[in-house]
Amino acid sequence: MAHSKILSCVLIVQLFFLLLAKTNAKIPAIIVFGDSSVDSGNNNHIQTIARSDFMPYGRDFLGGRSTGRFSNGRLTTDFISEAAGLKQTVPAYLDPAYNISDFAVGVSFASAGTGYDNATADVLGVIPLWKELEYYKEYQKKLRAYLGETKAKEVISEALYATSLGTNDFLENYYTMPQRRSQYTVDQYQSFLVGIAKNFITNLYNLGARKISLGGLPPMGCMPLERTRNMGNGNECMESYNVVAVNFNGKLSGLVEELNNELHGIQVVLSNPYDPMLQMIKKPSSYGFEVASVACCATGLFEMGYACDRYNLFTCTDANKYIFWDAFHPTERTDRIIADHVVKTALSKFLA
């Protein structure tokens, strides 16, 4: 009799702690779609020049490895994963070094050089967004086989889905290639992209996703590459590009409201890096940076990808002093600050 009472008490205590753990649980996984801002190495495994699986990329990464991240270290999504109590890094889906046991708590389908627009992916021959979604469907099948139907369904519905897209659609496609400019004004093109974003999020919702972070655009006119092109204005930020970024983020904000009203049970937030990044660029010393106008790698004016190589004598020794790692991408330290900002603001409802 006494033994059964003790057993009952033990079971009650165990149940209490299980319920407590459930109440305090953060997300079970982070699932990432997007471009080079969140590609953790998928482009290493396709035929494209949009790669970074060589030094000095990754020189400050865990173990000093060039993983295919366009950074000296980790990306925003890596820091978000860590903040959620998951792993320190989010692996690339196409990386054969990982399998479904790794991907069950975090996976990136992102491809450097891609965008919402299929034509953007065509520029550098990278993975288009529709293909990222196909990989995700394949991943769901593997997850069900690995975890079982019930547990997999729970992970799919409770996971955080993070997207980061759009910059390439403007800088690599609209302002560089003639086709879209002949079809759309810049405002019309923004609406075209937002329509694609809506369709993508709706598809994710129909596949079971419920917690979604839609990534906004950074002040893309302040990237070193765009400042280098703006010689006529003293290499200042290209303000017209920043205006486009602000307007596009406004349209994304409207889309977030629309989706939350239309799709039952969905929670979409806008993770907007624009303001904190612009503040860093305008007042770098306030954030402990010394250089905002040029990048760490090579001359810092235009190099990225293969132009940013280990033999360039101009590459800085301490990337922590720089906001930008190469002419297009932020340093690990910048990504950490951005991640901290979006975790405290947009993602707090999911991670608290």
C-alpha positions, 0 to 999 in steps of 0.5 A, a space after each residue: 500500500 505504502 509502495 503504491 502511494 509512493 509510486 503515485 506521488 512519483 508519477 504526479 511529480 513526473 507529470 508536473 515536470 512534464 507539464 512544466 517543460 511543455 509550458 516553458 518549451 521553446 520551438 522544437 526546430 528552426 526551418 530556414 528558406 532564403 538567400 545568402 544571408 541564411 544559406 549555410 552551405 547548400 550552394 556547395 553542392 550545386 553548379 554555381 559560382 555563387 559559393 563561399 566554401 573557401 578561406 577566408 570565409 568561415 575563418 572565425 566559424 566554430 573550428 575555423 571552417 569554410 562551410 559555405 556561409 557568406 560570412 567570417 562566422 555564423 549567420 543570424 539564423 544560427 544565433 536564433 537557433 541558439 537563442 531558442 535553446 537548439 543547436 549553435 548552427 543550422 545545417 544545410 539540407 544538401 550537406 551530406 555530412 548531416 542527416 535527418 537526426 540533425 535536420 529534425 531540430 534545424 535545417 536550411 534550404 536557402 541558396 545564395 543568389 536566389 530570390 522570390 522571383 524565379 528569374 533571380 535564381 536564373 542569374 547565377 544558376 542557383 536554387 529557386 524558391 519553388 525548389 526550396 519548397 520541394 526540398 522541404 516536402 522531401 524533408 517532411 517525408 524523411 521527418 515522418 519516417 524518422 519521428 513517426 507521424 504524430 511527433 513529426 506533425 508536432 514538430 512541423 506545426 511548432 517549428 519556427 519557419 524563417 525566411 530571408 529573401 528580396 535583396 537579390 531580386 532588386 540588386 542582382 535582377 531588377 537593377 542589373 538585368 533588363 527584363 523585369 525593368 521593361 515589364 514593371 515599375 519598381 513599385 509594381 515589381 515590389 507588388 509582384 514579389 509580395 504576391 510570390 511571398 504570399 503564395 509561398 507562405 500560404 503553401 507553407 501553411 497548407 503543409 502544416 507551418 504555423 509560426 513564420 518569420 518573414 524577413 525584411 530588407 536591410 538598407 541595401 543602398 549602404 552595402 559597400 558594393 553599392 557605395 562603390 558604385 555611387 562614386 558620383 555622390 562621394 560613395 555615400 549610401 545609395 538612398 534610392 535603394 534604401 527607399 525601395 527597401 523601406 517601401 518593400 518592408 512596408 508592403 511586407 508588413 501589410 502582407 503579414 497583417 493580411 495573412 494573419 487575418 486570412 489563415 486560421 491559426 497562423 502566426 506571421 511576424 516581420 523580422 525587420 533588420 533595416 533600422 538596427 542595421 542603419 543605426 550601426 552604419 550611421 553610428 558604428 562606434 556606438 556598437 563597437 565598430 570602427 568601419 562601416 563604409 567598406 568591408 573586411 575582405 580584400 579592398 572591401 569595395 566590391 569583392 565577394 565570392 571568388 573575388 574574396 580569396 585567402 591570398 588578398 593582402 588587403 583583408 582585415 585582421 579583425 572582422 569584429 571592427 567591421 560591419 560588413 565582411 565582404 562587399 555584400 554580406 555582414 560580419 558575424 558580429 553584425 549578424 549577432 546584433 541583428 539576431 538579438 534585435 529580432 529575437 527581442 522584438 519580432 520573435 519574442 512571442 515564439 521563443 519566450 
